[in-house]
Amino acid sequence: MTMKESNTIKFFGDSPFTRILDVLVDNIGESYSKKEMQELAGLSKGAFFMHWPKVEELGLVKITKTIGRTKLYTLDRNSQFTKDILKFEMRMIEETSPKKMAAASN
């Protein structure tokens, strides 16, 4: 799967952790299993699970539902770290908007 180059990836580089973060931010409010996030991020199972503990340790996700043994996760908007990431994401969008880019080149 080819990932589009999002602002997150442009600013932080194309790493497995950044791809996981990008999936969560781009799909805010949606719930996914780890397997679904792995596929959306275009990562191998090994790469995904190598970086997943950091996602949990930083408090970026919360469990929204459990179906059998499968847990569904979403971006935890109550986490201060998540709030900071979303604030930065909005700043990146503002700074890279076509209108802002056109004004900067004049």
N, C-alpha and C positions, 0 to 999 in steps of 0.2 A: 504494500500500500504506500502511495506517495503522499506525504504530508504537504499541505500548502504551507508556505512560509508565513506564519503569523507574526504579529509584532513580538510576542513572547519569544519565539524562536529567533527572530532577527536580533533582539536585544541581548538574550541570554545564551544563544548558541543552540545548536541542534544536538541535544543529549537526551538519553532516556528519561531522566528526571524532568527536563523541560517539556518533553512531549506529553508526559503524564499530566503535568501541571496545565499544559495547553488544553488537553481534553477536558479537564475539570472546569477551567475558566470558560472555554467556548461553549460548554454545555451546562452552564450554571442552572441549578434547579432540577436537573435530570438525575436519575439514579441509574447506576450501572454496576454490574458485577465486575470483578477483577478481570475476568476473561474478556468482557466487552470493552473495558478500558484498554486492555492490552491490544486488542484488535484495532480500536479507534486510533490508538497512538502509533500503530504500525510497528510494534515491538515484538521481539521474540519473547517467549515465556521466561527464559532465563534473564534477559535484560529487564523485563518488567518486574519480576520478583526480586531482583537485586536492588532495585530502587524503591520498591513499595514501602519497606520499613521506614524510610526517611519521610515519605508522605504522611504516614501515620504518626511518627514521632513529632513532626511539626504541627500536628493538629489540623491538617488541611482538609481532612474528610471526616464524615460521620456516617454511621450506618443508618439507613432509612428504613430498611425492611430485610427480613430474613425469610427465605423460601427454602425449606428443608435445611440443607447445609450451606446454601449459597447466601451470601450477604450482599446487599445492594448498598452502594456508597454514593454520596454526593458531596460537593464542595461545602465545607462547614463555614457558612457566612458569619457565624458568631465568633469565630477565631480571630484574634487580633492580627495574626500573621496573614490570614486570608483577606481581611479588610485592607491591610497594607498592600497586598498583591493586587487587589482589585482597584485600589486607588492609583497605583502605579500603572496598571493596564489602561485605565481611563486617560492618564497623562500621556501614555504612548500613543493612544488613538488620536488625542488632540494634536500632538506634535507631528504626527505623520499623516494627518488628513490632507487631501489634495489642496484644500483652500489654504492651509497653513504653509504647505510646501510651495505653492505658487507665490504667496506673499514673501516668502524667504528668498526666492530667486529673483525678485524685482529689486 
